[in-house]
Amino acid sequence: MLANSALLIRAPGAERGRTMAGNFHPAVAFIFVAAWLFCGCATRSPTSGVRLNQIQVIGTHNSYHQRPPAPLALLISKRLPDGAIGLDYGHRPLPGQLSLLGIRQIELDCFADPDGGHFAEPRGVKWAAQAGLAAVPDHDPEHNLRRPGFKVMHVQDVDYFSSVLTLVDGLRQVRDWSAQHPRHVPIFILLELKDDAPSPELTQALPIGERELEALEAEIFSVFLRNKILKPDDIRRHEPGLPEALRKHGWPALDSVRGKVMFALDNGGKIRDLYLKDHPALEGRLLFVSVPPEHPAAAWMKENDPVEGFERIQNLVRAGFLVRTRADADTLEARTNDPRRRDRAFASGAQFISTDYPEPDPALSPYCVRFEEGIVARSNPVNGSAGSEGMDLEKRTAE
């Protein structure tokens, strides 16, 4: 192997068919090449010293969401007037977000539906007809909502148009894209489990209990192999809790977790606490959860407001935690072309910057959330590795 490597090291006179190895005694050439390989010049990646928590990527909020068609938009403005403006946005399908926009964090809202069909006939269709509005387009011609399993939507009956009707379908789209791009930085998948209805006239969501949490993990494992998922156990190793593991070992090297996904539970409160029941440090669990930094399960935090929580986010990042924040909310920043919240999110060091606008909505303003020069993963501004500034860490080699 060393001899073959030596033949690849060409001197300025290589056009005459001579090699550097050929200019020296064989023993000298051997020592030279061995030292060259030992120092890593042949194989070392510019990102080999970067850890997972030392990057920053863009994500999408409600990544499945499609702008409601006109009849439903009118219904929403009457039945949910406080939230109508905030729902007026839509995203590309997931593969397009990953490939064209460089998105590396997605969010899916999940409703339990173990028997199938619970959300198959949205009431908004009937309400629109009763109000004399135009017919609502069929959003499920293949009847996927009648199949058992978690469904993905924002608000049942009215704001339910989604590029991903089932959780399994959405995960398959990510898995298939990942298989075609095996060296991507990890994709962070945030799941929010919904068990309520914002209005009593809407179809009541089914409760989330231990059985539903087990079903959620089962659906994930039905799509992804275990070795493709970065799990809390992988971080904790044999330590009693995740914070102690992060202090002792840190997050893994970025190059060692390329091509993987990781999952987190967006919920706090009773659903999060139920998920932690009998698993205080997430032993054997699949999803990370957002808890206070002193909690044995603390590794990732949700801090949605990068303005009010700017200093708190920076402190968490410096302490070794992963953080997700939001660059905008309720379409307000896009309507006023206001970059202030986005810029604070960038500067905060939060590793995942979520937005409704990874690309501009020309009907509103030029506002969007992206890194300069199309960078997918950049060096974290708070704890980034020295020498990686200005690089796209999605790529293994410098260009």
C-alpha angles and dihedrals in degrees: 000000000000092000091052090048091052091057090059095059104088125194123217087270093056092117085073089059095256125131132204088245088055092056094061140056107274092248091053091047091051093052092047094051094043090054090047091054094043093056089055097243092133100048110011114124120216086234097049092103095049122101126209094255092053096073135077125212139175122250136182128240114228087359093192096052121128124191108260114251116251098267092052092043089058092048091049091051089056101038100033102023095161093057105036097097092046091058095055098104138085140193136219116254112282098259090054092050091051097044106031102030101031094235113173101172124056134179127213126186110214132201120193115242108160096168098037129234099064092121098025096110109045112206091220090076091061093041092053091051091048090052092052093246126145117282116276112240118248106259096185111042091156093052095235090153090067091063119094117257143067116323125212121222141116107234120004119240097008114033098033105119105123138168086217116047097178132033092232091054092050092049091049090054090054093044093051093047090048092052089055092048103036097168098058120128111258116290112228112215116197116198124196116193113211123203103160143064124231090219129034092230092063123091107277113244118233117255122261113232138153092286091054092049090052089048090052093056090044091056091050092050090048087066108029128049113235093245090058092060124078102218135189089251089059090058100038095049105173098332120117093241142011097249091056090047091052091050092050103035109009126207118318123269111275093236091055094059102041114133093028135114130214129200134215134184112237093197125097125184123040098354093051091045091050090051089052094048108122088357103076093161093033092258107181092359126127105209130064115227135208110247135145113291094250092057115107089236095053115126105112127039134195112220106164100181112065092180101054092030099041098117092040091054092049091050092050092050092049088050090058102259129133115238135194120201137168125246093197142003140201092006090281099124092048093049092054098030088236114165098178098099091043092051092050089050090054093047094045092074093233105159095219119048109190123202144167088217115056082150128026124269101224091204089064114028144300090276115134140142117238140122124255119276094009095292112172100193120016135186111278110255092219106041104006122149115263112257097024097091113125093015126120100234091195084079122070098208133047118249 
